Amino acid sequence: GADRPGDGVARRGDAPRAATGVVLEEDVPTGLIHPAGRELEHEVGILQPGETRNLELVLRADQPGPVANVLRVRGDGGLLAEHRGQLQIIAPKLEVAVSGPARRYLERQVTYEVSAMNPGTAPAHGVELATFLPKGLKFVSADHNGQYDERDHAVYWRLNELPPQEKSVVQLTAQAVQTGEQKLVAEGQADMGLSHQQEHTTLVEGISQVQFTVSDEQDPIEEGSETSYEIRISNSGSKTATNIRLGALLPAGLTAADGNGPTRVSVQGQQVLMEPLAQLAPEAEAVYRVRVRATQKGDHITRVQLTSDDAPTPVTKEESTRVYSDSE
């Protein structure tokens, strides 16, 4: 009934035996990668009693976050052991944002804020920002040592290190020189191949600048005689003015005879009304004339009022005419 030598059963007093068929196994967890794939095996072979073998397994982190890594070793005779290791992979991130007005008028300045944010868990190094301007925006200035490159029509900043969860903000100012949608592109780059970009569009519109003058052609005038008021309207803006409405109110000592201009002029008592002028192009002028008769001596003030679609609040101007009698 005695066991035969070599039957593989350890007995009390037997000498320790070598572990055979030893294999090291690794299932690469999410967050780590290895060139050979996700399931790794390394054949160790025979491990003598008391022997320690040091092996190196190099894995590369490819995304941040917690990782649970399990190493298993197995051998003949059902030998099995494992080791579980917990680690936290930290990494920087880079997010770029650009903000500014959605609308601006031609020839006005506009300021934009460009920010770089690191929402990661490690510092971002070598951070650089660039903002590329459209043709319709002319560079004026930039803070934080921003450098304008005329060839690229872009502004560049070097921010160097950006700690985790921190943001750096820079500003640039430009002038709107063309109408239409003007799109800026902000780009950020950092070490480890980090990059991000964002766009912002500003609609640049022209604006009309309607102005007018009122002058009497003869002043003073004799009671019973006539003079004419010239009302000259001009548009010094960059946009066609529309729906220009003009009216005059005469004082009691003056009576309107008639009037003329680019639209019909009508007299209603002491009021002189001009039909709306549909359009007035930039740098264009329109002239109205109102002929009046002096009926009473004294200093008489005529009031002229103008509105337009772009300037609905009435603008009033006055012109004084002195009337004298032949007895003076």
KAHUKA-V347884 format. One record per pair of residues at least 12 apart in sequence whose ideal C-beta (glycine too) atoms are under 6 Angstrom apart, sorted by sequence separation. I is the first residue (numbers start at 1). J is the second residue. D is the distance in Angstrom with one decimal. If there is no record, write none. Layout:
i->{I/I}
j->{J/J}
d->{D/D}
This chain:
i->{27/70/71/100/186/263/116/142/144/157/216/259/303/304/26/70/98/99/185/263/274/114/215/303/25/69/98/183/184/256/114/155/214/301/302/23/24/68/97/183/272/213/301/23/24/67/96/133/181/182/250/212/299/300/22/66/67/95/132/181/182/249/211/299/65/130/131/248/262/22/34/64/179/210/298/20/64/92/93/130/144/247/297/32/33/64/93/143/179/208/209/261/297/18/19/61/92/129/143/176/209/246/297/32/33/91/208/260/294/18/92/94/128/142/207/90/91/208/210/245/259/31/90/92/127/141/206/207/16/140/206/208/243/244/258/31/140/257/127/139/140/31/125/138/244/256/257/137/138/242/29/123/124/254/255/138/240/241/29/123/255/240/136/253/121/253/118/120/238/26/137/235/237/253/118/136/254/25/235/253/118/134/24/134/235/251/117/251/23/234/115/116/250/22/131/132/233/21/115/249/21/131/232/19/20/113/114/248/64/130/231/31/113/247/129/230/19/111/112/246/128/228/229/111/245/127/228/109/110/126/244/126/226/109/124/125/243/226/241/242/108/136/225/106/253/223/104/114/116/106/221/231/223/98/98/96/214/96/94/212/94/104/106/210/94/96/98/100/103/104/105/106/223/95/96/97/101/94/96/98/105/208/219/220/221/223/214/216/220/214/216/106}
j->{39/82/83/112/198/275/129/155/157/170/229/272/316/317/40/84/112/113/199/277/288/129/230/318/41/85/114/199/200/272/131/172/231/318/319/41/42/86/115/201/290/232/320/43/44/87/116/153/201/202/270/233/320/321/44/88/89/117/154/203/204/271/234/322/89/154/155/272/286/47/59/89/204/235/323/46/90/118/119/156/170/273/323/59/60/91/120/170/206/235/236/288/324/46/47/89/120/157/171/204/237/274/325/61/62/120/237/289/323/48/122/124/158/172/237/121/122/239/241/276/290/63/122/124/159/173/238/239/49/173/239/241/276/277/291/65/174/291/162/174/175/67/161/174/280/292/293/174/175/279/67/161/162/292/293/177/279/280/69/163/295/281/178/295/164/296/162/164/282/71/182/280/282/298/164/182/300/72/282/300/166/182/73/183/284/300/167/301/74/285/167/168/302/75/184/185/286/75/169/303/76/186/287/75/76/169/170/304/121/187/288/89/171/305/188/289/79/171/172/306/189/289/290/173/307/190/291/173/174/190/308/191/291/175/190/191/309/293/308/309/176/204/294/176/323/294/176/186/188/179/294/304/297/184/186/186/304/188/188/306/190/202/204/308/194/196/198/200/203/204/205/206/323/196/197/198/202/196/198/200/207/310/321/322/323/325/317/319/324/319/321/238}
d->{5.8/5.9/4.8/3.8/5.4/4.1/5.7/4.9/5.8/5.2/5.4/5.7/5.8/5.4/4.2/5.1/5.9/5.0/5.3/5.5/6.0/5.9/5.4/5.4/5.5/4.8/4.9/5.7/5.0/5.2/5.4/5.1/5.4/5.2/5.1/5.8/4.4/5.8/4.9/4.7/5.2/5.0/5.1/5.6/5.8/5.2/5.7/5.1/5.3/5.0/4.6/4.5/5.7/5.2/4.0/5.5/5.9/4.5/4.5/5.6/5.5/5.9/5.3/5.2/6.0/5.4/5.0/4.2/5.0/5.0/5.5/4.9/5.1/5.5/5.9/5.3/5.9/5.6/5.0/5.1/4.6/5.2/4.8/4.2/5.3/4.1/3.6/6.0/5.4/5.5/4.4/3.4/5.7/5.2/4.4/4.4/4.2/4.4/5.0/4.3/3.5/4.4/4.8/5.9/5.0/5.4/4.2/5.7/4.2/5.0/4.8/5.7/5.4/4.3/5.1/4.0/5.4/4.7/4.9/5.0/4.1/5.3/4.2/3.7/4.2/4.9/3.9/5.4/3.7/4.4/3.1/3.7/5.3/4.1/5.5/5.8/5.6/4.4/4.8/5.6/5.6/4.3/5.5/5.9/5.9/5.4/5.7/4.1/4.6/5.6/5.4/5.3/4.4/4.6/5.0/4.9/5.3/4.5/5.6/5.2/5.4/5.1/3.3/5.9/5.5/3.6/4.4/5.7/5.7/5.7/5.3/4.7/5.8/5.5/5.7/4.2/5.3/4.4/5.5/4.4/5.9/4.5/5.2/5.5/5.7/4.3/4.4/5.8/5.6/4.8/5.4/5.1/5.5/4.4/5.8/4.6/4.6/5.1/4.6/4.7/3.9/4.7/5.2/4.6/4.7/5.7/5.3/4.7/5.6/4.9/4.4/5.6/5.6/5.4/5.3/5.6/6.0/5.9/5.5/5.2/5.1/5.2/4.7/4.8/5.0/4.6/4.8/5.7/5.8/5.4/4.7/4.2/6.0/5.2/4.4/4.5/4.7/5.0/5.1/4.7/5.7/5.9/5.8/5.4/5.9/5.3/5.0/4.9/5.0/5.7/5.3/5.8/5.0/6.0/4.0/5.2/4.8/3.9/5.3/5.4/5.1/5.5/5.8/5.2/4.2/4.6/5.4/5.7/5.0/5.3/5.8/4.8/5.5/5.4/5.9/5.5/5.9/5.1/5.3/4.5/4.6/4.7/5.2/3.8/5.9/4.6/5.1/5.7/5.6/4.4/5.0/4.6}
